[in-house]
Amino acid sequence: MNDTNELRRLLQLVICCAVNGENKEFYIQGILNMEQAVQQAVMETIQEVMNEKSSEKDESSLLSKLVQLEAEKSTVESELEEALHKISLLEEGRGGVADGEPGSVGATLQVRQLQDKLRTLQEELFQSEADAQESKMRLVEARKTIEELRKTCDTLTRQADEAAHFKDELDITREELREANRRAASVDQLKKRADEAVALRVRCTKLEADNAACLKRVAELEQENRLNSSLRVQAEATRNQSAEASSRASELELRALQMEDELKKTKADLLVALREKDTLFAELKRLRDSNEKELTPPELETGDCLVNLQSHLHSSPKSAERNGHLELKNDTVYEVEQLYRGYLAKALEVIRQLDRRAVAAETAAAQSGEQQQPPDAEITRLQALLVEKENIIEQLERHHEQARRQRDLEERMVLTAWYHLGMRMNRANTEARLYQRLGDPQTLSTPSSFLAQQRVRHLHYSPPPSSSEVPMRQSRAQPRP
């Protein structure tokens, strides 16, 4: 019984903490969501706990008040005894005074005050005793009420336990109902799967029959494929040979175009070199005309030497031989180019004929199903012709590159020689004119004016170190044709 009471008190304490704590709204909502009987039992338990708390508070207040009244009673009794003692002393003193001499007025007044105080204390003592009796009666009533509340709380606790037990049984019943529904759904699924398995078995039988028909058809197609495989191989070989011949022809056309571009560039470079040469000749002629105006006899001799040197360069057998060699090279390149173009046209014509033959062979094989032999002799001849053309093209490219390098070197040498010759002649003529005008060569070391200093700097100017730098600059400055 003691354990039951403690459990009941613990349950009441938990419920009170739940409804009075920080999350009381959550717990109150949970209580409201319970069943009606459980909810009513919990609310009654909470009400009993609150009533018990209030009764306990009343009992504690009554006990404290009773203790206070007992203390006041003891205090009043002690004061009463003290007052009685003083009264007895005063009466004794009054009696002695009455026998001997008349009493004083102060003692009489003190006695009266003590009597009044005694009456007051007696009244207070009576009131305290009455209050103590009333508090004892209220305490007895409060204890009876607490005992009744405890009995009611025990009853409610038993009802709450029964409600919880009923709730557990209800939860178990619900779980069993869910399990039964789940098993019924599983049974329905198994029935559906069984029906699907029967349908799949029927479909499988039908697919097996279709598969047998397909296998028979595949065997027939394999037989037809074996009959047509040789035709397919022949057509593929012919197509590959045609594609290879077409690629070779395209490569030859590309090389021909590259050779044509190289020839155009070489002709353009040759024209630029000829123009630069004409420009140098014109510059030399202009310098010679300007120098002839102020020529002295020594300068005339120098001009004659220049003319002789120019005529020597023009009439030099080596230069004539080089010019002839260049012309011969150009003629050879042109002839080889024409020959190559003819070969290329023939090769393209042969490739077109082979393509037409291959298409005709495929068409005839598809219609009649007969096999034909590929034109091996024609393909071999075409391959040999292509190899020969490639060798000729490589030789022409090598000869053309060598001729171009030799021609560039000769042009650079000629331009460099003309440049140095012109510079030397111009310097000699300028020095001679300066010596004639100034009279004394030593005056050149101390120029007196800006123009004289510029002349001296021009005389002491050195040519560029590279023999091919100035001609290359002139060739860049010359506009392209």
GUBA-645692 format. One record per residue (C-alpha): residue in three letters; chain; y negated, z negated, x. Coordinates in steps of 0.02 Angstrom, whole numbers, always signed. Each point is the difference from the previous one (the first is absolute). Layout:
% GUBA-645692
<res = ala, chain = A, y = Y, z = Z, x = X>
...
//
This chain:
% GUBA-645692
<res = met, chain = A, y = +0, z = +0, x = +0>
<res = asn, chain = A, y = -116, z = -39, x = +144>
<res = asp, chain = A, y = +32, z = +175, x = +75>
<res = thr, chain = A, y = -37, z = +80, x = -168>
<res = asn, chain = A, y = -163, z = -95, x = -12>
<res = glu, chain = A, y = -48, z = +49, x = +177>
<res = leu, chain = A, y = +44, z = +182, x = -36>
<res = arg, chain = A, y = -103, z = -7, x = -159>
<res = arg, chain = A, y = -147, z = -74, x = +93>
<res = leu, chain = A, y = +18, z = +132, x = +137>
<res = leu, chain = A, y = +3, z = +139, x = -131>
<res = gln, chain = A, y = -154, z = -73, x = -83>
<res = leu, chain = A, y = -87, z = -12, x = +168>
<res = val, chain = A, y = +39, z = +182, x = +41>
<res = ile, chain = A, y = -63, z = +58, x = -170>
<res = cys, chain = A, y = -161, z = -101, x = +18>
<res = cys, chain = A, y = -29, z = +69, x = +175>
<res = ala, chain = A, y = +28, z = +177, x = -65>
<res = val, chain = A, y = -124, z = -15, x = -144>
<res = asn, chain = A, y = -131, z = -93, x = +103>
<res = gly, chain = A, y = +11, z = +93, x = +168>
<res = glu, chain = A, y = -93, z = +151, x = +71>
<res = asn, chain = A, y = +114, z = +130, x = -82>
<res = lys, chain = A, y = +6, z = -87, x = -168>
<res = glu, chain = A, y = -44, z = +161, x = -95>
<res = phe, chain = A, y = +155, z = +85, x = +72>
<res = tyr, chain = A, y = +117, z = -144, x = -45>
<res = ile, chain = A, y = -78, z = -23, x = -172>
<res = gln, chain = A, y = +26, z = +186, x = -33>
<res = gly, chain = A, y = +182, z = -19, x = +56>
<res = ile, chain = A, y = +23, z = -145, x = -121>
<res = leu, chain = A, y = -77, z = +101, x = -141>
<res = asn, chain = A, y = +122, z = +142, x = +36>
<res = met, chain = A, y = +150, z = -116, x = -25>
<res = glu, chain = A, y = +95, z = -21, x = -162>
<res = gln, chain = A, y = -78, z = -95, x = -142>
<res = ala, chain = A, y = +117, z = -152, x = +13>
<res = val, chain = A, y = -16, z = -15, x = +189>
<res = gln, chain = A, y = -188, z = +24, x = -11>
<res = gln, chain = A, y = -15, z = -137, x = -132>
<res = ala, chain = A, y = +107, z = -120, x = +103>
<res = val, chain = A, y = -105, z = +31, x = +156>
<res = met, chain = A, y = -162, z = -27, x = -95>
<res = glu, chain = A, y = +65, z = -163, x = -75>
<res = thr, chain = A, y = +53, z = -59, x = +173>
<res = ile, chain = A, y = -173, z = +39, x = +70>
<res = gln, chain = A, y = -81, z = -92, x = -148>
<res = glu, chain = A, y = +113, z = -152, x = +27>
<res = val, chain = A, y = -42, z = -2, x = +185>
<res = met, chain = A, y = -185, z = +7, x = -41>
<res = asn, chain = A, y = +20, z = -141, x = -130>
<res = glu, chain = A, y = +102, z = -102, x = +124>
<res = lys, chain = A, y = -135, z = +23, x = +129>
<res = ser, chain = A, y = -133, z = -56, x = -123>
<res = ser, chain = A, y = +105, z = -152, x = -53>
<res = glu, chain = A, y = +32, z = -43, x = +182>
<res = lys, chain = A, y = -185, z = +12, x = +32>
<res = asp, chain = A, y = -34, z = -115, x = -149>
<res = glu, chain = A, y = +131, z = -124, x = +61>
<res = ser, chain = A, y = -73, z = -1, x = +174>
<res = ser, chain = A, y = -175, z = -25, x = -69>
<res = leu, chain = A, y = +62, z = -143, x = -111>
<res = leu, chain = A, y = +89, z = -82, x = +146>
<res = ser, chain = A, y = -154, z = +13, x = +108>
<res = lys, chain = A, y = -107, z = -68, x = -141>
<res = leu, chain = A, y = +126, z = -144, x = -26>
<res = val, chain = A, y = -6, z = -43, x = +185>
<res = gln, chain = A, y = -189, z = +4, x = -6>
<res = leu, chain = A, y = +0, z = -115, x = -152>
<res = glu, chain = A, y = +121, z = -121, x = +86>
<res = ala, chain = A, y = -115, z = -5, x = +150>
<res = glu, chain = A, y = -151, z = -32, x = -112>
<res = lys, chain = A, y = +99, z = -135, x = -91>
<res = ser, chain = A, y = +43, z = -88, x = +162>
<res = thr, chain = A, y = -182, z = +14, x = +55>
<res = val, chain = A, y = -62, z = -69, x = -165>
<res = glu, chain = A, y = +127, z = -143, x = +7>
<res = ser, chain = A, y = -55, z = -46, x = +175>
<res = glu, chain = A, y = -182, z = +4, x = -54>
<res = leu, chain = A, y = +46, z = -104, x = -153>
<res = glu, chain = A, y = +88, z = -130, x = +106>
<res = glu, chain = A, y = -149, z = -5, x = +117>
<res = ala, chain = A, y = -119, z = -20, x = -146>
<res = leu, chain = A, y = +107, z = -138, x = -75>
<res = his, chain = A, y = +4, z = -85, x = +167>
<res = lys, chain = A, y = -189, z = +9, x = +13>
<res = ile, chain = A, y = -18, z = -62, x = -179>
<res = ser, chain = A, y = +112, z = -148, x = +37>
<res = leu, chain = A, y = -100, z = -38, x = +155>
<res = leu, chain = A, y = -162, z = +15, x = -95>
<res = glu, chain = A, y = +65, z = -111, x = -140>
<res = glu, chain = A, y = +53, z = -130, x = +126>
<res = gly, chain = A, y = -170, z = +12, x = +81>
<res = arg, chain = A, y = -83, z = -7, x = -170>
<res = gly, chain = A, y = +99, z = -154, x = -46>
<res = gly, chain = A, y = -50, z = -86, x = +160>
<res = val, chain = A, y = -179, z = +47, x = -27>
<res = ala, chain = A, y = +5, z = -60, x = -179>
<res = asp, chain = A, y = +59, z = -171, x = +58>
<res = gly, chain = A, y = -124, z = -20, x = +139>
<res = glu, chain = A, y = -153, z = +102, x = -37>
<res = pro, chain = A, y = -55, z = +138, x = -116>
<res = gly, chain = A, y = +65, z = +177, x = +45>
<res = ser, chain = A, y = -106, z = +137, x = +58>
<res = val, chain = A, y = -45, z = +154, x = -102>
<res = gly, chain = A, y = +69, z = +121, x = +133>
<res = ala, chain = A, y = +173, z = -69, x = -10>
<res = thr, chain = A, y = -2, z = +14, x = -188>
<res = leu, chain = A, y = -52, z = +180, x = +7>
<res = gln, chain = A, y = +135, z = +40, x = +128>
<res = val, chain = A, y = +130, z = -78, x = -110>
<res = arg, chain = A, y = -56, z = +102, x = -148>
<res = gln, chain = A, y = +6, z = +159, x = +104>
<res = leu, chain = A, y = +174, z = -40, x = +58>
<res = gln, chain = A, y = +55, z = -32, x = -178>
<res = asp, chain = A, y = -71, z = +166, x = -56>
<res = lys, chain = A, y = +87, z = +87, x = +144>
<res = leu, chain = A, y = +160, z = -90, x = -44>
<res = arg, chain = A, y = -8, z = +64, x = -177>
<res = thr, chain = A, y = -35, z = +176, x = +63>
<res = leu, chain = A, y = +148, z = -7, x = +117>
<res = gln, chain = A, y = +113, z = -64, x = -137>
<res = glu, chain = A, y = -52, z = +144, x = -111>
<res = glu, chain = A, y = +32, z = +124, x = +141>
<res = leu, chain = A, y = +169, z = -80, x = +33>
<res = phe, chain = A, y = +46, z = +16, x = -183>
<res = gln, chain = A, y = -55, z = +181, x = -1>
<res = ser, chain = A, y = +101, z = +37, x = +159>
<res = glu, chain = A, y = +155, z = -80, x = -75>
<res = ala, chain = A, y = -22, z = +105, x = -156>
<res = asp, chain = A, y = -22, z = +159, x = +102>
<res = ala, chain = A, y = +153, z = -44, x = +104>
<res = gln, chain = A, y = +105, z = -24, x = -156>
<res = glu, chain = A, y = -62, z = +165, x = -70>
<res = ser, chain = A, y = +38, z = +90, x = +165>
<res = lys, chain = A, y = +176, z = -74, x = +3>
<res = met, chain = A, y = +30, z = +63, x = -175>
<res = arg, chain = A, y = -65, z = +173, x = +43>
<res = leu, chain = A, y = +109, z = +0, x = +158>
<res = val, chain = A, y = +154, z = -39, x = -103>
<res = glu, chain = A, y = -43, z = +139, x = -121>
<res = ala, chain = A, y = -30, z = +123, x = +143>
<res = arg, chain = A, y = +168, z = -43, x = +77>
<res = lys, chain = A, y = +85, z = +29, x = -166>
<res = thr, chain = A, y = -88, z = +168, x = -15>
<res = ile, chain = A, y = +52, z = +50, x = +177>
<res = glu, chain = A, y = +180, z = -45, x = -38>
<res = glu, chain = A, y = -4, z = +106, x = -157>
<res = leu, chain = A, y = -78, z = +145, x = +96>
<res = arg, chain = A, y = +135, z = -14, x = +133>
<res = lys, chain = A, y = +135, z = +10, x = -132>
<res = thr, chain = A, y = -85, z = +153, x = -77>
<res = cys, chain = A, y = -16, z = +81, x = +173>
<res = asp, chain = A, y = +186, z = -29, x = +30>
<res = thr, chain = A, y = +38, z = +85, x = -164>
<res = leu, chain = A, y = -113, z = +147, x = +43>
<res = thr, chain = A, y = +79, z = +13, x = +172>
<res = arg, chain = A, y = +172, z = +12, x = -78>
<res = gln, chain = A, y = -64, z = +133, x = -118>
<res = ala, chain = A, y = -78, z = +96, x = +146>
<res = asp, chain = A, y = +166, z = -8, x = +94>
<res = glu, chain = A, y = +90, z = +66, x = -153>
<res = ala, chain = A, y = -130, z = +138, x = -18>
<res = ala, chain = A, y = +21, z = +47, x = +185>
<res = his, chain = A, y = +189, z = +1, x = -24>
<res = phe, chain = A, y = -20, z = +111, x = -152>
<res = lys, chain = A, y = -116, z = +114, x = +99>
<res = asp, chain = A, y = +127, z = +13, x = +141>
<res = glu, chain = A, y = +135, z = +45, x = -125>
<res = leu, chain = A, y = -117, z = +128, x = -78>
<res = asp, chain = A, y = -35, z = +77, x = +172>
<res = ile, chain = A, y = +187, z = +9, x = +35>
<res = thr, chain = A, y = +27, z = +84, x = -168>
<res = arg, chain = A, y = -138, z = +125, x = +36>
<res = glu, chain = A, y = +73, z = +38, x = +171>
<res = glu, chain = A, y = +172, z = +28, x = -77>
<res = leu, chain = A, y = -81, z = +116, x = -128>
<res = arg, chain = A, y = -85, z = +99, x = +140>
<res = glu, chain = A, y = +165, z = +12, x = +94>
<res = ala, chain = A, y = +86, z = +63, x = -157>
<res = asn, chain = A, y = -135, z = +132, x = -26>
<res = arg, chain = A, y = +14, z = +50, x = +182>
<res = arg, chain = A, y = +188, z = +19, x = -14>
<res = ala, chain = A, y = -20, z = +103, x = -159>
<res = ala, chain = A, y = -122, z = +115, x = +92>
<res = ser, chain = A, y = +125, z = +14, x = +144>
<res = val, chain = A, y = +136, z = +47, x = -124>
<res = asp, chain = A, y = -114, z = +135, x = -74>
<res = gln, chain = A, y = -36, z = +68, x = +174>
<res = leu, chain = A, y = +185, z = +4, x = +42>
<res = lys, chain = A, y = +33, z = +97, x = -160>
<res = lys, chain = A, y = -136, z = +126, x = +45>
<res = arg, chain = A, y = +71, z = +19, x = +176>
<res = ala, chain = A, y = +173, z = +28, x = -72>
<res = asp, chain = A, y = -69, z = +138, x = -112>
<res = glu, chain = A, y = -92, z = +76, x = +149>
<res = ala, chain = A, y = +160, z = -7, x = +104>
<res = val, chain = A, y = +95, z = +94, x = -136>
<res = ala, chain = A, y = -139, z = +131, x = -7>
<res = leu, chain = A, y = +1, z = +14, x = +191>
<res = arg, chain = A, y = +189, z = +23, x = +0>
<res = val, chain = A, y = -16, z = +143, x = -124>
<res = arg, chain = A, y = -141, z = +76, x = +102>
<res = cys, chain = A, y = +101, z = -20, x = +160>
<res = thr, chain = A, y = +143, z = +97, x = -77>
<res = lys, chain = A, y = -119, z = +138, x = -48>
<res = leu, chain = A, y = -77, z = +2, x = +175>
<res = glu, chain = A, y = +173, z = +13, x = +78>
<res = ala, chain = A, y = +34, z = +156, x = -103>
<res = asp, chain = A, y = -170, z = +72, x = +49>
<res = asn, chain = A, y = +34, z = -43, x = +182>
<res = ala, chain = A, y = +164, z = +95, x = -3>
<res = ala, chain = A, y = -90, z = +152, x = -71>
<res = cys, chain = A, y = -135, z = -17, x = +133>
<res = leu, chain = A, y = +129, z = -10, x = +139>
<res = lys, chain = A, y = +80, z = +158, x = -63>
<res = arg, chain = A, y = -170, z = +86, x = -4>
<res = val, chain = A, y = -40, z = -65, x = +176>
<res = ala, chain = A, y = +163, z = +75, x = +65>
<res = glu, chain = A, y = -47, z = +168, x = -76>
<res = leu, chain = A, y = -175, z = -11, x = +77>
<res = glu, chain = A, y = +71, z = -45, x = +170>
<res = gln, chain = A, y = +110, z = +153, x = -7>
<res = glu, chain = A, y = -150, z = +108, x = -44>
<res = asn, chain = A, y = -100, z = -84, x = +139>
<res = arg, chain = A, y = +134, z = +42, x = +128>
<res = leu, chain = A, y = -6, z = +180, x = -58>
<res = asn, chain = A, y = -190, z = +6, x = +19>
<res = ser, chain = A, y = -15, z = -106, x = +158>
<res = ser, chain = A, y = +20, z = +148, x = +116>
<res = leu, chain = A, y = -138, z = +95, x = -91>
<res = arg, chain = A, y = -113, z = -152, x = +11>
<res = val, chain = A, y = +32, z = -20, x = +186>
<res = gln, chain = A, y = -36, z = +184, x = +31>
<res = ala, chain = A, y = -162, z = -7, x = -102>
<res = glu, chain = A, y = -55, z = -157, x = +92>
<res = ala, chain = A, y = +33, z = +78, x = +170>
<res = thr, chain = A, y = -97, z = +156, x = -48>
<res = arg, chain = A, y = -143, z = -105, x = -66>
<res = asn, chain = A, y = -6, z = -104, x = +159>
<res = gln, chain = A, y = -2, z = +157, x = +107>
<res = ser, chain = A, y = -140, z = +73, x = -104>
<res = ala, chain = A, y = -99, z = -162, x = +13>
<res = glu, chain = A, y = +26, z = -4, x = +189>
<res = ala, chain = A, y = -55, z = +181, x = +17>
<res = ser, chain = A, y = -153, z = -35, x = -107>
<res = ser, chain = A, y = -46, z = -152, x = +106>
<res = arg, chain = A, y = +20, z = +103, x = +158>
<res = ala, chain = A, y = -110, z = +137, x = -73>
<res = ser, chain = A, y = -133, z = -128, x = -49>
<res = glu, chain = A, y = +5, z = -72, x = +176>
<res = leu, chain = A, y = -22, z = +174, x = +72>
<res = glu, chain = A, y = -146, z = +33, x = -117>
<res = leu, chain = A, y = -79, z = -165, x = +52>
<res = arg, chain = A, y = +19, z = +42, x = +183>
<res = ala, chain = A, y = -73, z = +172, x = -30>
<res = leu, chain = A, y = -151, z = -80, x = -83>
<res = gln, chain = A, y = -17, z = -121, x = +146>
<res = met, chain = A, y = +7, z = +146, x = +123>
<res = glu, chain = A, y = -133, z = +90, x = -100>
<res = asp, chain = A, y = -110, z = -155, x = +4>
<res = glu, chain = A, y = +25, z = -15, x = +188>
<res = leu, chain = A, y = -46, z = +183, x = +23>
<res = lys, chain = A, y = -156, z = -23, x = -105>
<res = lys, chain = A, y = -50, z = -154, x = +101>
<res = thr, chain = A, y = +32, z = +93, x = +163>
<res = lys, chain = A, y = -105, z = +148, x = -57>
<res = ala, chain = A, y = -138, z = -119, x = -54>
<res = asp, chain = A, y = +4, z = -89, x = +169>
<res = leu, chain = A, y = -4, z = +168, x = +88>
<res = leu, chain = A, y = -151, z = +55, x = -102>
<res = val, chain = A, y = -87, z = -165, x = +39>
<res = ala, chain = A, y = +35, z = +23, x = +186>
<res = leu, chain = A, y = -67, z = +178, x = -7>
<res = arg, chain = A, y = -156, z = -59, x = -88>
<res = glu, chain = A, y = -25, z = -136, x = +129>
<res = lys, chain = A, y = +24, z = +129, x = +135>
<res = asp, chain = A, y = -130, z = +113, x = -82>
<res = thr, chain = A, y = -116, z = -149, x = -15>
<res = leu, chain = A, y = +19, z = -39, x = +184>
<res = phe, chain = A, y = -32, z = +181, x = +44>
<res = ala, chain = A, y = -156, z = +0, x = -107>
<res = glu, chain = A, y = -59, z = -163, x = +79>
<res = leu, chain = A, y = +33, z = +70, x = +173>
<res = lys, chain = A, y = -95, z = +157, x = -44>
<res = arg, chain = A, y = -145, z = -103, x = -65>
<res = leu, chain = A, y = -4, z = -104, x = +158>
<res = arg, chain = A, y = +9, z = +155, x = +106>
<res = asp, chain = A, y = -145, z = +80, x = -97>
<res = ser, chain = A, y = -104, z = -158, x = +17>
<res = asn, chain = A, y = +34, z = -10, x = +185>
<res = glu, chain = A, y = -39, z = +183, x = +32>
<res = lys, chain = A, y = -181, z = -28, x = -52>
<res = glu, chain = A, y = -36, z = -115, x = +147>
<res = leu, chain = A, y = +126, z = +65, x = +125>
<res = thr, chain = A, y = -42, z = +9, x = +184>
<res = pro, chain = A, y = +99, z = +110, x = +120>
<res = pro, chain = A, y = +124, z = -141, x = +34>
<res = glu, chain = A, y = +15, z = -26, x = -187>
<res = leu, chain = A, y = +31, z = +186, x = -25>
<res = glu, chain = A, y = +142, z = -13, x = +120>
<res = thr, chain = A, y = +67, z = -147, x = -100>
<res = gly, chain = A, y = -14, z = +101, x = -161>
<res = asp, chain = A, y = +93, z = +144, x = +82>
<res = cys, chain = A, y = +134, z = -121, x = +53>
<res = leu, chain = A, y = +12, z = -64, x = -179>
<res = val, chain = A, y = +14, z = +178, x = -68>
<res = asn, chain = A, y = +131, z = +42, x = +130>
<res = leu, chain = A, y = +96, z = -158, x = -42>
<res = gln, chain = A, y = -5, z = +41, x = -186>
<res = ser, chain = A, y = +58, z = +178, x = +29>
<res = his, chain = A, y = +134, z = -68, x = +114>
<res = leu, chain = A, y = +60, z = -115, x = -138>
<res = his, chain = A, y = +2, z = +143, x = -125>
<res = ser, chain = A, y = +88, z = +117, x = +118>
<res = ser, chain = A, y = +121, z = -126, x = +70>
<res = pro, chain = A, y = +178, z = +65, x = -11>
<res = lys, chain = A, y = +63, z = -174, x = -40>
<res = ser, chain = A, y = -112, z = -17, x = -152>
<res = ala, chain = A, y = +47, z = +176, x = -55>
<res = glu, chain = A, y = +181, z = -42, x = +22>
<res = arg, chain = A, y = -21, z = -159, x = -103>
<res = asn, chain = A, y = -90, z = +92, x = -137>
<res = gly, chain = A, y = +137, z = +130, x = -5>
<res = his, chain = A, y = +131, z = -136, x = -1>
<res = leu, chain = A, y = -86, z = -86, x = -146>
<res = glu, chain = A, y = -11, z = +162, x = -97>
<res = leu, chain = A, y = +184, z = +34, x = +35>
<res = lys, chain = A, y = +44, z = -176, x = -59>
<res = asn, chain = A, y = -99, z = +24, x = -160>
<res = asp, chain = A, y = +87, z = +166, x = -34>
<res = thr, chain = A, y = +170, z = -78, x = +33>
<res = val, chain = A, y = -36, z = -146, x = -115>
<res = tyr, chain = A, y = -58, z = +118, x = -137>
<res = glu, chain = A, y = +156, z = +108, x = +16>
<res = val, chain = A, y = +116, z = -151, x = -2>
<res = glu, chain = A, y = -92, z = -68, x = -150>
<res = gln, chain = A, y = +24, z = +163, x = -94>
<res = leu, chain = A, y = +184, z = +4, x = +50>
<res = tyr, chain = A, y = +23, z = -180, x = -58>
<res = arg, chain = A, y = -81, z = +38, x = -167>
<res = gly, chain = A, y = +118, z = +145, x = -24>
<res = tyr, chain = A, y = +150, z = -110, x = +41>
<res = leu, chain = A, y = -63, z = -133, x = -118>
<res = ala, chain = A, y = -21, z = +126, x = -142>
<res = lys, chain = A, y = +177, z = +63, x = +30>
<res = ala, chain = A, y = +69, z = -178, x = +1>
<res = leu, chain = A, y = -87, z = -40, x = -164>
<res = glu, chain = A, y = +67, z = +159, x = -78>
<res = val, chain = A, y = +177, z = -44, x = +56>
<res = ile, chain = A, y = -18, z = -177, x = -70>
<res = arg, chain = A, y = -57, z = +69, x = -168>
<res = gln, chain = A, y = +149, z = +118, x = -3>
<res = leu, chain = A, y = +118, z = -144, x = +39>
<res = asp, chain = A, y = -77, z = -105, x = -139>
<res = arg, chain = A, y = +23, z = +142, x = -123>
<res = arg, chain = A, y = +180, z = +24, x = +56>
<res = ala, chain = A, y = +36, z = -187, x = -15>
<res = val, chain = A, y = -72, z = -6, x = -176>
<res = ala, chain = A, y = +101, z = +154, x = -49>
<res = ala, chain = A, y = +158, z = -77, x = +75>
<res = glu, chain = A, y = -25, z = -163, x = -96>
<res = thr, chain = A, y = -29, z = +95, x = -162>
<res = ala, chain = A, y = +154, z = +108, x = +24>
<res = ala, chain = A, y = +107, z = -152, x = +46>
<res = ala, chain = A, y = -59, z = -94, x = -154>
<res = gln, chain = A, y = +40, z = +146, x = -114>
<res = ser, chain = A, y = +167, z = +60, x = +70>
<res = gly, chain = A, y = +62, z = -158, x = +89>
<res = glu, chain = A, y = +50, z = +101, x = +152>
<res = gln, chain = A, y = -35, z = -57, x = +177>
<res = gln, chain = A, y = -101, z = +103, x = +122>
<res = gln, chain = A, y = -14, z = -13, x = +187>
<res = pro, chain = A, y = -173, z = -47, x = +70>
<res = pro, chain = A, y = -90, z = +132, x = +104>
<res = asp, chain = A, y = +37, z = -84, x = +166>
<res = ala, chain = A, y = -43, z = +152, x = +107>
<res = glu, chain = A, y = -172, z = +19, x = -78>
<res = ile, chain = A, y = -39, z = -186, x = +19>
<res = thr, chain = A, y = +59, z = +0, x = +181>
<res = arg, chain = A, y = -110, z = +149, x = +39>
<res = leu, chain = A, y = -148, z = -82, x = -83>
<res = gln, chain = A, y = +27, z = -161, x = +98>
<res = ala, chain = A, y = +9, z = +96, x = +164>
<res = leu, chain = A, y = -159, z = +92, x = -47>
<res = leu, chain = A, y = -88, z = -165, x = -37>
<res = val, chain = A, y = +55, z = -73, x = +167>
<res = glu, chain = A, y = -65, z = +155, x = +90>
<res = lys, chain = A, y = -167, z = -13, x = -91>
<res = glu, chain = A, y = -16, z = -183, x = +46>
<res = asn, chain = A, y = +30, z = +39, x = +184>
<res = ile, chain = A, y = -130, z = +139, x = -4>
<res = ile, chain = A, y = -126, z = -115, x = -84>
<res = glu, chain = A, y = +27, z = -135, x = +131>
<res = gln, chain = A, y = -23, z = +126, x = +142>
<res = leu, chain = A, y = -159, z = +67, x = -81>
<res = glu, chain = A, y = -67, z = -175, x = -20>
<res = arg, chain = A, y = +32, z = -40, x = +184>
<res = his, chain = A, y = -81, z = +163, x = +60>
<res = his, chain = A, y = -147, z = -23, x = -115>
<res = glu, chain = A, y = -29, z = -179, x = +62>
<res = gln, chain = A, y = +9, z = +54, x = +183>
<res = ala, chain = A, y = -120, z = +146, x = -29>
<res = arg, chain = A, y = -121, z = -113, x = -92>
<res = arg, chain = A, y = -1, z = -130, x = +138>
<res = gln, chain = A, y = -23, z = +132, x = +136>
<res = arg, chain = A, y = -141, z = +83, x = -97>
<res = asp, chain = A, y = -89, z = -167, x = -27>
<res = leu, chain = A, y = +15, z = -41, x = +185>
<res = glu, chain = A, y = -70, z = +169, x = +54>
<res = glu, chain = A, y = -145, z = -12, x = -122>
<res = arg, chain = A, y = -43, z = -175, x = +60>
<res = met, chain = A, y = +6, z = +56, x = +182>
<res = val, chain = A, y = -114, z = +150, x = -35>
<res = leu, chain = A, y = -123, z = -105, x = -98>
<res = thr, chain = A, y = -3, z = -135, x = +135>
<res = ala, chain = A, y = -30, z = +129, x = +137>
<res = trp, chain = A, y = -143, z = +79, x = -97>
<res = tyr, chain = A, y = -75, z = -171, x = -35>
<res = his, chain = A, y = +0, z = -54, x = +183>
<res = leu, chain = A, y = -64, z = +170, x = +57>
<res = gly, chain = A, y = -145, z = -6, x = -124>
<res = met, chain = A, y = -42, z = -179, x = +50>
<res = arg, chain = A, y = -1, z = +42, x = +185>
<res = met, chain = A, y = -106, z = +156, x = -24>
<res = asn, chain = A, y = -122, z = -92, x = -113>
<res = arg, chain = A, y = -15, z = -144, x = +123>
<res = ala, chain = A, y = -28, z = +118, x = +148>
<res = asn, chain = A, y = -134, z = +98, x = -92>
<res = thr, chain = A, y = -87, z = -159, x = -58>
<res = glu, chain = A, y = -1, z = -74, x = +175>
<res = ala, chain = A, y = -67, z = +162, x = +73>
<res = arg, chain = A, y = -141, z = +5, x = -127>
<res = leu, chain = A, y = -44, z = -182, x = +32>
<res = tyr, chain = A, y = -2, z = +25, x = +188>
<res = gln, chain = A, y = -114, z = +151, x = -18>
<res = arg, chain = A, y = -122, z = -89, x = -116>
<res = leu, chain = A, y = -8, z = -166, x = +92>
<res = gly, chain = A, y = +8, z = +76, x = +174>
<res = asp, chain = A, y = +72, z = -155, x = +86>
<res = pro, chain = A, y = +172, z = -64, x = -42>
<res = gln, chain = A, y = -48, z = -177, x = +52>
<res = thr, chain = A, y = -120, z = -15, x = -146>
<res = leu, chain = A, y = +149, z = -5, x = -115>
<res = ser, chain = A, y = +43, z = -174, x = +58>
<res = thr, chain = A, y = -166, z = -70, x = -64>
<res = pro, chain = A, y = -37, z = +80, x = -169>
<res = ser, chain = A, y = -175, z = -32, x = -62>
<res = ser, chain = A, y = +19, z = +42, x = -185>
<res = phe, chain = A, y = +123, z = -21, x = -140>
<res = leu, chain = A, y = +44, z = +186, x = -3>
<res = ala, chain = A, y = +36, z = -3, x = +186>
<res = gln, chain = A, y = +116, z = -149, x = -23>
<res = gln, chain = A, y = +91, z = +90, x = -139>
<res = arg, chain = A, y = +22, z = +154, x = +110>
<res = val, chain = A, y = +73, z = -107, x = +140>
<res = arg, chain = A, y = +122, z = -83, x = -122>
<res = his, chain = A, y = +50, z = +171, x = -66>
<res = leu, chain = A, y = +32, z = +62, x = +177>
<res = his, chain = A, y = +107, z = -151, x = +45>
<res = tyr, chain = A, y = +101, z = +10, x = -161>
<res = ser, chain = A, y = +188, z = +10, x = +34>
<res = pro, chain = A, y = +121, z = +104, x = -106>
<res = pro, chain = A, y = +131, z = -85, x = -110>
<res = pro, chain = A, y = +159, z = -56, x = +91>
<res = ser, chain = A, y = +123, z = +89, x = -117>
<res = ser, chain = A, y = +8, z = +189, x = +9>
<res = ser, chain = A, y = +58, z = +16, x = -180>
<res = glu, chain = A, y = -117, z = -126, x = -84>
<res = val, chain = A, y = -153, z = +114, x = -22>
<res = pro, chain = A, y = +97, z = +153, x = -62>
<res = met, chain = A, y = +89, z = -109, x = -125>
<res = arg, chain = A, y = -167, z = -70, x = -62>
<res = gln, chain = A, y = -70, z = +176, x = -14>
<res = ser, chain = A, y = +155, z = +56, x = -95>
<res = arg, chain = A, y = -24, z = -147, x = -123>
<res = ala, chain = A, y = -184, z = +42, x = -22>
<res = gln, chain = A, y = +40, z = +185, x = -31>
<res = pro, chain = A, y = +21, z = +34, x = -188>
<res = arg, chain = A, y = +171, z = +52, x = -62>
<res = pro, chain = A, y = +19, z = +182, x = -57>
//
